[in-house]
Amino acid sequence: MKTIQLRTEIPGPKSKALLARREAAIPRGPHLVSPIFAAKSEGAWIEDVDGNRYLDFAGGIGCLNSGHRPVRVEAALREQIGKFLHLCFGVTPYESYIALAEKLNALAPIRGPKKTFFVNTGAECVENAVKIARAYTKRPAVICFEDALQGRLCAVCYRHLPHPLCLLLPLLVQPELSLVQGVLRASSGGHL
């Protein structure tokens, strides 16, 4: 059987109906890349609700390295669901979080003490990196370029949120790129 199978126009009638429901029920904030809705997936393919099958070049974002529903990952998920599905480590800690942090710490090619914590989005990662850098350097601000965006959190979406929300982290500096390039040239003998 061929992996790519097109049974309807794209988007098909069921996907079109779901698009209309989405428009009525969900704000525009969650960006939509494609007009199809997944029904099932395996390995490198996704089948939409209309029976069309595609190669998944985005890897479902979260399964890019392993493909959809790999046997080992499915088995690990079933085992975990038998214990508990999800706990917030900050509210109810659990041993496997610590064990994974210890394993990653041991693998990190850094001398001295290491610590690891886990986040679930790029925005959360960048926001915490900013907090850690500010705490470590004791500096009151970070450089943030105009229209720089990593996710939807206030510290990493300068100018993308209404002004009152951006005031949650008021110490962001917004230089012009040419100014930063000038400073770098001056401090590096004219080389970037």
HELIX and SHEET records of a PDB file:
HELIX    1   1 PRO A   13  ALA A   25  1                                  13    
HELIX    2   2 VAL A   71  ILE A   81  1                                  11    
HELIX    3   3 GLU A   95  LEU A  107  1                                  13    
HELIX    4   4 GLY A  122  THR A  137  1                                  16    
HELIX    5   5 CYS A  154  VAL A  156  5                                   3    
HELIX    6   6 HIS A  163  CYS A  166  1                                   4    
HELIX    7   7 LEU A  177  SER A  187  1                                  11    
SHEET    1   A 3 ALA A  38  GLU A  42  0                                        
SHEET    2   A 3 TRP A  45  ASP A  48 -1                                        
SHEET    3   A 3 ARG A  53  LEU A  55 -1                                        
SHEET    1   B 2 VAL A 142  ILE A 143  0                                        
SHEET    2   B 2 LEU A 172  VAL A 173  1                                        
END                                                                             
